[in-house]
Each structure stands twice: as structure tokens, then as C-alpha cells.
Amino acid sequence: MATMNNPNGITIHACKYGVKETIDRLQASLTAKGVKIYARINQQDELQQVGQTIPPLEFILFGNPKAGGPVMAESPVAALDLPLKIVAWEDEQKKVWLAYNEAGYVQRRFSLSDAVVRPLHLEGLVAEVVL
């Protein structure tokens, strides 16, 4: 499993599934856990509509108001990173990657307490579903 930690607080993993299946699997798992899916955007399709071409790239916006509410109550500007997002894309070598903000990055960025940051950890979900 290829993993890279970006100094900007982004975790990137190599995926064993294609872009669509990766996002399908994440969406199904999140929905089964009662997490709200706010949007799913296929950027490849969107760009094709305006005459541009990119390899497959999709992202999903999701959250749980019960968990995100305390984050925003503690720091309203944290809403800039909520709902949570995960992006999957295919590179030039047809390898699929998945990326998301690290919980610690969001915590430092908005000076959040340990008490509210726990639901922002996505590592377990990602490992369980798509790695």
C-alpha cells in the first residue's frame, strides 16, 4: 500500500479499485454508517461538458451534523473544511489515488480541541473500504 503524507496536511493513498468503484464503496460504507452524503461530483464529466478532458476524478462531500456541530461551535471558520471531502483520481499511469485532509491538520488549522476532532479521522474508514 503506497501512502504519502503531504506537508500540507493531506494524506494520499494508492487504491486498488478504479475511481468510480472507490467512491461507490466509500459512499456505500458512509451511508450504512448513517453519514449524510451532501454531494458526489464527477469532475471528469463536468469538464467534458465544457470541452475539457481529464482522467477520471471524483469526490464526495459527507458528514454527520451531530459530529460536525461541535467542531463548528468551537470554531465557526472550521466550516471551511466541513463537510469532509475525499477525492479519488487516476494519474497518467492509470494508477488510482485517494486523498483527504488529515484530522491533525484541521485541528491545528482551526485550533480545535481533542474532544471535537475525533470524528475527523478518516484513516480507519479509508483502510476498511478501499485499501
C-alpha angles and dihedrals in degrees: 000000000000113000130171130185112215117213088231091068099264124131116209124193132184110237130216093212133064120263096262094045091047092055091040090055093047092048092049093049094046092047091049089054092053095253116149117241107213098179144346115201127191102203093185090061093043093052093046087060089062096042099262127124129211133156116264113303126165135164137191129211115205144154151149114244090208090061099033095047094072090047092055092041089057094044118008092194088063084081084082087076097035134123093048119247136206122187128197124191142166119235129213091274091055091251115143121226133187127202139184140162115273113242090231091055092053090045093053094041093057100026092242124177122244088246095068102033099069096091090054092069106105100171096097094048093048094047092047096049114029113012 
